Every structure is written in C-alpha cells, then in structure tokens.
Amino acid sequence: MQQYDLSLKSILTRGAVSLFEHLHCRQAARWLNSELPEVHSRRADLLGESPEGTLIHLELQSTHDPRMVLRMAEYYLAIESRFGRFPEQLVLYVGEPALRMAGQFVSPELSFHCRIMDIREVPADPLLRSDSLDDNVISILAGTSDAEDTVRRIMGKIADSPPERRAEALTKLSILAGLRSLGHVIKKEIETMPILTDFAEHDWFGPRVKAERAAGERDLLLAQANKRFGTLPDWATERIDSLGAPELKRIGLRLLDVNSLEDLFN
C-alpha cells in the first residue's frame, strides 16, 4: 500500500478539488501533523482543517480490514484528545474487490458510525473534465464503464499539461494503475503517445524502458543469428544475452557482413 498511499496523499493534499466535491467531504485549507498521542504511536493518513475550523480526517484503504470501524473510533477519540475537537471522518476505499467493510459497530455500552465510501461511487467523467491534473490522474480509480478509455483520456490530459508536471503525473498514474490492473494499458498508450521527450531518461520509467528495448533487440538478434547460422551454440547465446543495447545494435548491423559466428563477435 505504501507507494499507493504516498501518491494518493500527494494528490489529495494538493489539488483534487473536484474529487472532494464528489466525496461530499470538506476540503482542508491546511493539513496538520497527523501523528496522534497514544500508548503506541498512531498516525492518521490525512488530517486537515477546513476554512471554518472543522477537522477533516481521511483514511485511505486499499484492502478490507474487518476492524476498520474500530480503528476509526480510536482515531476519533485520539484526535479529540489532541485538538479538543471531534473530526468529520471518511474512509476512502480504493481497492479493486467490492467494498465490504462495515461502517458501524454497536456494543452494549457504545455505538459508533463512520462513513466508508468506495471511490468508484465517484464518476470518472467530472474528474476528467476538471482543470486539476490531480483530479484527472485520480480518475483512474473512479467509476467508469470503460477503464481503457479513461486511461487514454487521462494520458491526453497529461500530454496537454505543462512539461514540468508530466513526469510526476505519469509516475503517479502508473502507480495508481496497479490498484486497477491497468499497467498494461498505460504501457500501450505510452508507446503510441510520446508525451515525454526525455522519456528514456525519466528516473521511474527510464530503467524499465531501457530494459524492455534491450530485451527486444536481444530477441531480434537471436532470431536473425539463428536464421543466418542455424541453431546457435550455448556460448553464442550466452554472449548475446550478456550484451547491452549499444553492443546489440552494433552486432546486429554486422550480421549480414560476416561469414561466421566467431567473426560476428570480433
């Protein structure tokens, strides 16, 4: 959950204005230190304060926790203990399986209720129409009848965004895509929409792009060498497997000009 958690917190604390409207949740004017005093240290996911002074506690959950409502009760009391005010609370469920966490418990001495909402209750279209790139990116988790079309529209929004925002937005989109098993769709769109001119140098995607290119060039060279010289001996296959992209390209160009495998590698 950690990489999803960091991306979601970054989006929610910065500019997902339209999303908050559809969550029917106040938007914080400022975000507070969310570590709460307890016997053991507990840190809320997001704790903010509205312009009117209402505390807003937002928990992000990608898995089902049968004790979630009890955890929220603990937060509720701990926040009051620290700030002297009870918060408005929302558990925002972002996982892929259907939501099945209860939002209420009742005991002989106490009852407690908190709002638990599946982000898919928010339609993707308003988030995609938003002027906020954060709204656009998080729409990959929202409700849609065509997930692949939603990805394409998000990619278009990223392509139209300022160059300095594109790499960060694309990284977050790719991380969140893991919550919906849509990584292959993003990869396909990236190949047809070069929205980053320095894509191969990007710190998150660069290594993956270079590795995939090298693997493709390696497979092509193996196929061509097999066709030219017949089944390759193990030493030749191992030699090709050990080569980087520049060497693979150089040897590939030599393939038609040499008469033997030994000459190919010299």
C-alpha positions as CSV (number, residue, x, y, z in Angstrom):
1,M,0.0,0.0,0.0
2,Q,2.9,2.4,0.7
3,Q,3.5,3.6,-2.9
4,Y,-0.2,4.0,-3.5
5,D,-0.5,5.8,-0.2
6,L,2.2,8.3,-1.0
7,S,0.8,9.0,-4.4
8,L,-2.8,9.4,-3.1
9,K,-1.8,11.6,-0.3
10,S,0.2,13.9,-2.6
11,I,-2.8,14.2,-5.0
12,L,-5.4,14.7,-2.2
13,T,-3.4,17.3,-0.3
14,R,-2.6,19.4,-3.4
15,G,-5.4,19.9,-5.8
16,A,-8.1,17.3,-6.3
17,V,-10.8,19.9,-5.8
18,S,-13.5,18.1,-7.9
19,L,-12.9,14.8,-6.1
20,F,-13.6,16.3,-2.7
21,E,-16.9,17.8,-4.0
22,H,-18.0,14.3,-5.2
23,L,-16.9,12.7,-1.9
24,H,-19.2,15.2,-0.1
25,C,-16.3,16.0,2.1
26,R,-15.0,19.3,3.2
27,Q,-11.6,20.3,1.7
28,A,-8.9,21.3,4.1
29,A,-7.5,24.8,3.9
30,R,-4.3,23.4,5.6
31,W,-3.1,19.9,6.5
32,L,-1.9,19.2,10.1
33,N,0.6,16.9,11.7
34,S,-1.4,13.7,11.8
35,E,0.6,11.8,14.4
36,L,-1.8,11.2,17.4
37,P,-0.9,10.7,21.1
38,E,-1.5,7.1,22.2
39,V,0.3,4.4,24.2
40,H,1.7,3.4,20.8
41,S,2.3,5.9,18.1
42,R,-0.5,6.2,15.6
43,R,-0.5,8.4,12.5
44,A,-3.7,9.2,10.6
45,D,-3.4,9.1,6.8
46,L,-4.7,12.7,6.3
47,L,-5.8,15.2,8.9
48,G,-6.8,18.7,7.8
49,E,-8.8,21.7,8.8
50,S,-11.4,23.5,6.8
51,P,-11.6,27.3,6.5
52,E,-14.4,27.2,9.1
53,G,-12.2,25.3,11.5
54,T,-13.7,21.8,11.1
55,L,-11.2,19.0,11.4
56,I,-11.3,16.5,8.5
57,H,-9.9,13.0,8.9
58,L,-9.4,11.0,5.8
59,E,-8.2,7.4,5.8
60,L,-7.1,5.6,2.6
61,Q,-7.7,1.9,2.4
62,S,-6.8,-0.5,-0.4
63,T,-7.6,-3.7,1.4
64,H,-10.5,-4.9,3.6
65,D,-9.9,-4.5,7.3
66,P,-12.8,-6.1,9.4
67,R,-11.7,-3.8,12.3
68,M,-11.7,-0.6,10.3
69,V,-14.6,1.0,12.1
70,L,-12.9,0.3,15.4
71,R,-9.7,1.9,14.2
72,M,-11.7,4.9,13.1
73,A,-13.2,5.1,16.6
74,E,-9.7,5.1,18.1
75,Y,-8.7,7.9,15.7
76,Y,-11.9,9.8,16.5
77,L,-11.1,9.9,20.2
78,A,-7.3,10.5,19.8
79,I,-7.9,13.5,17.5
80,E,-10.3,15.0,20.1
81,S,-7.7,14.4,22.8
82,R,-5.1,16.3,20.8
83,F,-7.1,19.1,19.3
84,G,-10.1,19.4,21.5
85,R,-12.5,18.9,18.6
86,F,-14.1,15.8,17.0
87,P,-13.3,15.4,13.3
88,E,-15.5,14.7,10.3
89,Q,-14.3,11.3,9.2
90,L,-14.2,9.4,5.9
91,V,-12.6,6.1,4.9
92,L,-11.9,6.2,1.2
93,Y,-11.7,2.7,-0.2
94,V,-9.5,2.5,-3.3
95,G,-9.1,-1.3,-3.6
96,E,-10.3,-3.4,-6.6
97,P,-12.5,-6.0,-4.9
98,A,-16.0,-4.8,-4.0
99,L,-16.3,-2.9,-0.8
100,R,-17.5,-5.0,2.2
101,M,-16.3,-3.1,5.3
102,A,-18.9,-2.2,7.8
103,G,-19.1,1.5,8.9
104,Q,-20.8,0.9,12.3
105,F,-20.4,-1.1,15.4
106,V,-22.7,-1.4,18.3
107,S,-21.8,-2.8,21.7
108,P,-23.8,-3.0,25.0
109,E,-22.1,0.2,26.1
110,L,-21.2,2.1,22.9
111,S,-22.2,2.6,19.3
112,F,-20.1,4.3,16.6
113,H,-20.5,5.1,13.0
114,C,-18.1,6.4,10.3
115,R,-18.6,7.0,6.6
116,I,-16.9,4.4,4.4
117,M,-17.0,5.2,0.7
118,D,-15.8,3.3,-2.4
119,I,-14.0,5.8,-4.7
120,R,-15.9,4.1,-7.6
121,E,-19.0,5.8,-6.3
122,V,-17.4,9.0,-7.8
123,P,-17.9,9.0,-11.6
124,A,-14.7,9.5,-13.6
125,D,-16.1,12.0,-16.1
126,P,-16.3,15.0,-13.8
127,L,-12.8,14.4,-12.6
128,L,-11.6,14.1,-16.2
129,R,-13.3,17.4,-17.1
130,S,-11.6,19.1,-14.1
131,D,-8.9,21.7,-14.7
132,S,-6.9,20.0,-12.0
133,L,-4.3,17.4,-13.2
134,D,-4.6,15.7,-9.8
135,D,-8.3,15.2,-10.4
136,N,-7.5,13.8,-13.8
137,V,-5.0,11.4,-12.5
138,I,-7.0,10.0,-9.7
139,S,-10.0,9.4,-12.0
140,I,-8.3,6.1,-12.9
141,L,-9.7,4.8,-9.6
142,A,-13.2,6.3,-10.1
143,G,-16.3,4.8,-11.5
144,T,-16.2,4.1,-15.3
145,S,-17.7,1.7,-17.7
146,D,-14.6,1.9,-20.0
147,A,-11.4,1.8,-18.0
148,E,-9.2,1.8,-21.1
149,D,-10.9,4.9,-22.5
150,T,-10.5,6.6,-19.1
151,V,-6.7,5.9,-19.2
152,R,-6.5,7.3,-22.7
153,R,-8.3,10.5,-21.7
154,I,-6.0,10.9,-18.6
155,M,-2.9,10.4,-20.9
156,G,-4.3,13.2,-23.1
157,K,-4.7,15.5,-20.1
158,I,-1.1,14.7,-19.1
159,A,0.1,15.4,-22.6
160,D,-1.6,18.8,-22.5
161,S,-0.1,19.7,-19.1
162,P,3.0,21.8,-18.5
163,P,6.2,19.9,-19.3
164,E,7.4,20.1,-15.7
165,R,4.2,18.3,-14.4
166,R,4.1,15.5,-16.9
167,A,6.7,13.1,-15.5
168,E,5.3,13.4,-12.0
169,A,1.7,12.9,-13.1
170,L,2.7,9.9,-15.3
171,T,4.6,8.3,-12.4
172,K,1.6,8.6,-10.1
173,L,-0.8,7.4,-12.8
174,S,1.3,4.3,-13.3
175,I,1.4,3.6,-9.5
176,L,-2.3,4.0,-9.1
177,A,-2.9,1.8,-12.2
178,G,-1.7,-1.1,-10.1
179,L,-4.8,-0.8,-8.0
180,R,-6.9,-1.5,-11.1
181,S,-4.6,-3.9,-13.0
182,L,-4.3,-1.3,-15.8
183,G,-0.5,-1.1,-16.1
184,H,-0.5,-2.8,-19.5
185,V,-3.0,-0.2,-20.8
186,I,-0.7,2.7,-19.8
187,K,2.3,0.9,-21.3
188,K,0.4,0.6,-24.6
189,E,-0.6,4.2,-24.6
190,I,2.9,5.4,-23.8
191,E,4.2,3.6,-26.8
192,T,1.8,5.4,-29.1
193,M,1.8,8.8,-27.3
194,P,5.3,10.2,-26.7
195,I,4.3,12.7,-24.1
196,L,7.8,12.8,-22.6
197,T,10.6,13.8,-25.0
198,D,13.2,12.6,-22.5
199,F,11.1,9.5,-21.5
200,A,14.0,7.1,-21.5
201,E,15.9,9.3,-19.0
202,H,12.9,9.5,-16.6
203,D,14.0,8.2,-13.2
204,W,11.0,6.0,-12.7
205,F,10.3,4.8,-16.3
206,G,13.8,5.1,-17.7
207,P,15.2,1.8,-16.4
208,R,12.1,-0.1,-17.5
209,V,12.0,1.4,-20.9
210,K,15.7,0.7,-21.5
211,A,15.4,-2.9,-20.2
212,E,12.4,-3.6,-22.5
213,R,14.2,-2.1,-25.5
214,A,17.3,-4.2,-24.8
215,A,15.2,-7.3,-24.4
216,G,13.5,-6.7,-27.7
217,E,16.8,-6.0,-29.5
218,R,18.3,-9.2,-27.9
219,D,15.4,-11.4,-29.1
220,L,15.6,-9.9,-32.6
221,L,19.4,-10.6,-32.8
222,L,18.9,-14.1,-31.6
223,A,16.3,-14.8,-34.2
224,Q,18.4,-13.3,-37.0
225,A,21.5,-15.1,-36.0
226,N,19.6,-18.4,-35.8
227,K,18.3,-17.9,-39.3
228,R,21.7,-17.0,-40.6
229,F,23.9,-19.6,-38.9
230,G,21.4,-22.2,-37.8
231,T,20.9,-23.2,-34.1
232,L,23.3,-21.2,-32.0
233,P,25.7,-22.9,-29.7
234,D,25.4,-22.1,-26.0
235,W,28.4,-19.9,-25.9
236,A,26.9,-17.6,-28.6
237,T,23.6,-17.4,-26.9
238,E,25.2,-16.6,-23.6
239,R,27.4,-13.9,-25.3
240,I,24.3,-12.3,-26.8
241,D,22.4,-12.4,-23.5
242,S,25.3,-10.6,-21.8
243,L,25.3,-7.6,-24.2
244,G,23.8,-4.2,-23.6
245,A,21.7,-2.3,-26.1
246,P,24.6,-0.4,-27.9
247,E,26.5,-3.7,-28.4
248,L,23.4,-5.5,-29.6
249,K,22.8,-2.8,-32.2
250,R,26.4,-2.8,-33.4
251,I,26.4,-6.6,-33.8
252,G,23.0,-6.6,-35.5
253,L,24.4,-4.2,-38.1
254,R,27.4,-6.6,-38.7
255,L,25.3,-9.7,-39.1
256,L,25.0,-9.6,-42.9
257,D,28.7,-8.8,-43.4
258,V,30.3,-11.7,-41.6
259,N,30.8,-15.3,-42.5
260,S,30.9,-17.0,-39.1
261,L,29.7,-16.5,-35.5
262,E,33.3,-16.0,-34.4
263,D,33.7,-13.1,-36.8
264,L,30.4,-11.6,-35.6
265,F,31.7,-11.1,-32.1
266,N,35.2,-9.9,-33.1
